[in-house]
């Protein structure tokens, strides 16, 4: 039986989850990462995507995150999300609103670096849209 570790998912508004888990799949900027107990210490940025949590009780929970940081230690993982929502509470309409807001900001962006970041963010949100069940 695999070892468990503590996982916390925190947004600016609140602590969404704090419990013992078997593993967590996080959308790291370098690609999806599966975090388990005794993981090597790592700090990584998080891109928009789905966090998949497999709790020690056997329950599986998914959360949509819109960027942030993850601090991974052998004894636990804390994901500080810019914004996080249980996947069942996220609609494609809400995601479309976020994509359209980013596109509007892109139209007004003046600096190349800012435009490039927005284009990348829009691409990530569009990719994420395919992971959200239709309303």
C-alpha positions in Angstrom: 0.0 0.0 0.0 1.5 3.4 -1.0 2.4 6.0 1.6 0.1 9.0 2.0 1.1 12.6 2.3 -0.5 15.9 3.1 -1.8 18.0 0.2 -3.2 21.6 0.4 -4.8 23.5 -2.3 -5.0 27.2 -1.5 -6.5 30.1 -3.4 -6.5 33.8 -2.4 -10.0 33.4 -1.2 -9.7 30.2 0.9 -8.2 26.9 1.7 -10.0 24.5 -0.8 -8.5 21.3 0.4 -6.2 20.0 3.1 -6.1 16.2 3.5 -4.0 13.0 3.3 -3.7 11.8 -0.3 -2.1 9.0 -2.2 -1.1 11.1 -5.2 -1.9 14.4 -7.0 -1.4 15.2 -10.6 -0.6 18.9 -11.1 -0.4 20.9 -14.4 3.2 22.1 -13.9 4.5 24.6 -16.5 7.0 21.9 -17.6 4.2 19.4 -18.1 1.9 17.3 -15.9 3.6 16.0 -12.7 2.4 13.2 -10.5 3.3 13.9 -6.9 3.5 11.1 -4.3 4.9 10.7 -0.8 8.7 11.0 -0.6 8.9 13.2 -3.7 12.1 15.1 -4.2 11.9 18.7 -3.0 10.7 20.8 -5.9 9.1 24.2 -6.5 7.3 24.7 -9.8 5.0 27.1 -11.5 1.5 26.0 -12.4 -0.2 26.6 -15.7 -4.0 26.7 -16.2 -5.2 23.1 -16.0 -6.8 20.4 -13.9 -5.4 19.2 -10.6 -6.4 15.6 -10.0 -6.4 14.5 -6.3 -6.6 10.9 -5.2 -7.3 11.0 -1.5 -6.2 8.4 1.1 -9.9 7.5 1.6 -10.2 6.6 -2.1 -12.1 9.7 -3.1 -11.1 11.4 -6.4 -11.5 15.1 -6.8 -10.6 17.4 -9.7 -10.0 21.2 -9.5 -9.5 23.7 -12.3 -6.6 26.1 -11.5 -5.5 29.2 -13.4 -1.9 29.4 -12.6 0.1 29.5 -9.4 3.0 27.7 -7.6 3.5 24.3 -6.1 5.9 23.6 -3.2 6.6 19.9 -3.1 8.4 18.2 -0.2 8.9 14.6 0.7 6.1 14.9 3.4 3.6 17.1 1.5 2.6 19.4 -1.3 1.1 22.9 -1.1 -0.4 24.3 -4.3 -1.0 28.1 -4.2 -3.4 28.8 -7.0 -4.2 32.2 -8.5 -7.7 30.9 -8.8 -9.1 27.4 -8.2 -12.6 25.9 -8.7 -13.9 22.4 -8.3 -14.2 21.0 -11.9 -18.0 20.3 -11.4 -18.5 24.0 -10.7 -16.6 25.2 -13.8 -18.7 25.8 -16.9 -17.4 26.2 -20.5 -19.3 29.5 -20.5 -17.2 30.8 -17.6 -14.0 29.6 -19.3 -15.1 31.3 -22.5 -15.6 34.5 -20.5 -12.0 34.2 -19.3 -10.7 33.5 -22.8 -12.6 36.6 -24.2 -11.3 38.8 -21.4 -7.7 37.7 -22.2 -8.3 38.4 -25.9 -9.6 41.9 -25.1 -6.5 42.5 -23.0 -4.4 41.2 -25.8 -5.9 43.8 -28.2 -4.9 46.6 -25.8 -1.4 45.2 -25.0 1.4 47.4 -26.1 4.6 45.5 -25.2 5.7 42.4 -27.1 6.5 40.5 -23.9 3.0 41.1 -22.5 1.4 40.1 -25.8 3.4 36.9 -25.9 2.3 36.0 -22.3 -1.3 36.7 -23.1 -1.2 34.6 -26.3 0.3 31.7 -24.4 -2.3 32.1 -21.6 -5.1 32.1 -24.2 -3.7 28.9 -25.8 -3.6 27.2 -22.4 -7.2 28.3 -21.6 -8.3 27.0 -25.0 -6.6 23.7 -24.3 -8.2 23.5 -20.8 -11.6 24.1 -22.4 -11.5 20.5 -23.8 -11.1 19.1 -20.2 -14.4 20.8 -19.0 -17.6 18.8 -19.4 -20.2 20.5 -21.6 -23.0 22.4 -19.8 
